[in-house]
Amino acid sequence: MVEIHSKARIRWACRRGMLELDVLFMPFVEEAYDSLSTEQQAIFQRLLTQEDPDLFAWFMGHEECKDEELNSMVTLILDRVRV
């Protein structure tokens, strides 16, 4: 797994090729990423390494992510969008 440390690399990793994911990730990075704890940032970075079909299924509610940390990040992002 390639570590994503700089904000520019994180932005790049958020560009997924699926509009549904782009509209979730890009605003989240711009508006909320910096306020995350270091641990949450690491979880978000790990989330970005997952495959698009899995991410799509998790964010659209078709499946639940079995990884507790990743699932909590999915929930955090979705809760932010729903506000």
Backbone torsions as a table, in degrees:
resi	resn	phi	psi	omega
1	MET	NA	131.2	178.5
2	VAL	-83.8	130.2	178.8
3	GLU	-76.1	139.0	179.6
4	ILE	-113.3	106.4	-175.7
5	HIS	-109.5	-44.0	-175.3
6	SER	-79.2	152.4	179.4
7	LYS	-60.9	-36.0	179.2
8	ALA	-63.5	-41.6	178.3
9	ARG	-67.6	-36.1	178.3
10	ILE	-66.0	-45.0	176.5
11	ARG	-57.4	-44.8	-179.4
12	TRP	-61.4	-43.1	-179.1
13	ALA	-66.9	-22.5	178.6
14	CYS	-75.8	-17.1	178.5
15	ARG	-80.5	103.5	-166.9
16	ARG	-100.1	-27.9	-172.7
17	GLY	96.0	-4.2	172.7
18	MET	-119.6	116.2	-176.8
19	LEU	-54.8	-38.8	-178.7
20	GLU	-59.2	-36.0	178.9
21	LEU	-80.4	-39.3	179.0
22	ASP	-58.2	-42.8	-177.1
23	VAL	-72.4	-14.8	173.0
24	LEU	-87.6	-48.3	-172.3
25	PHE	-74.5	-46.0	-173.2
26	MET	-60.9	-50.8	178.0
27	PRO	-63.5	-35.2	179.2
28	PHE	-60.9	-45.2	-179.5
29	VAL	-65.2	-43.3	-177.3
30	GLU	-69.7	-34.9	-170.8
31	GLU	-106.3	-22.2	-172.0
32	ALA	-128.6	-23.1	-172.7
33	TYR	-55.9	-45.0	-176.0
34	ASP	-64.1	-23.6	-179.1
35	SER	-88.3	-3.9	177.3
36	LEU	-72.7	153.2	172.7
37	SER	-68.4	164.9	178.2
38	THR	-58.7	-39.9	178.8
39	GLU	-64.7	-43.9	178.8
40	GLN	-65.1	-37.3	177.3
41	GLN	-62.1	-41.7	178.4
42	ALA	-63.6	-39.4	178.1
43	ILE	-65.9	-42.7	177.6
44	PHE	-61.3	-43.0	178.3
45	GLN	-60.9	-38.9	178.1
46	ARG	-68.3	-36.8	176.8
47	LEU	-58.5	-39.1	-178.9
48	LEU	-66.8	-14.7	179.7
49	THR	-88.3	-3.1	-178.2
50	GLN	-80.2	160.4	-178.7
51	GLU	-73.5	143.9	-178.8
52	ASP	-54.9	-45.2	-179.9
53	PRO	-60.1	-36.5	177.0
54	ASP	-67.3	-47.2	179.0
55	LEU	-58.2	-45.8	-179.9
56	PHE	-58.7	-46.7	-179.2
57	ALA	-62.0	-40.8	-179.6
58	TRP	-67.7	-47.1	-175.8
59	PHE	-73.0	-27.4	179.4
60	MET	-89.3	-3.1	176.9
61	GLY	80.3	14.9	178.2
62	HIS	-76.5	-29.7	179.0
63	GLU	-142.6	159.1	172.9
64	GLU	-106.2	133.0	177.4
65	CYS	-65.8	130.2	-178.4
66	LYS	-77.2	-22.1	178.9
67	ASP	-78.5	116.2	-174.0
68	GLU	-58.8	-43.2	-179.4
69	GLU	-65.3	-46.7	179.7
70	LEU	-64.5	-39.8	179.0
71	ASN	-62.1	-37.9	178.7
72	SER	-66.2	-34.2	178.3
73	MET	-71.3	-40.2	175.7
74	VAL	-57.7	-46.3	179.7
75	THR	-62.5	-42.9	179.1
76	LEU	-59.6	-45.7	-179.5
77	ILE	-66.2	-44.9	179.9
78	LEU	-64.3	-40.7	178.4
79	ASP	-61.9	-37.6	179.0
80	ARG	-66.1	-38.3	179.9
81	VAL	-69.5	-36.2	-176.1
82	ARG	-73.8	-16.5	-177.3
83	VAL	-71.9	NA	NA
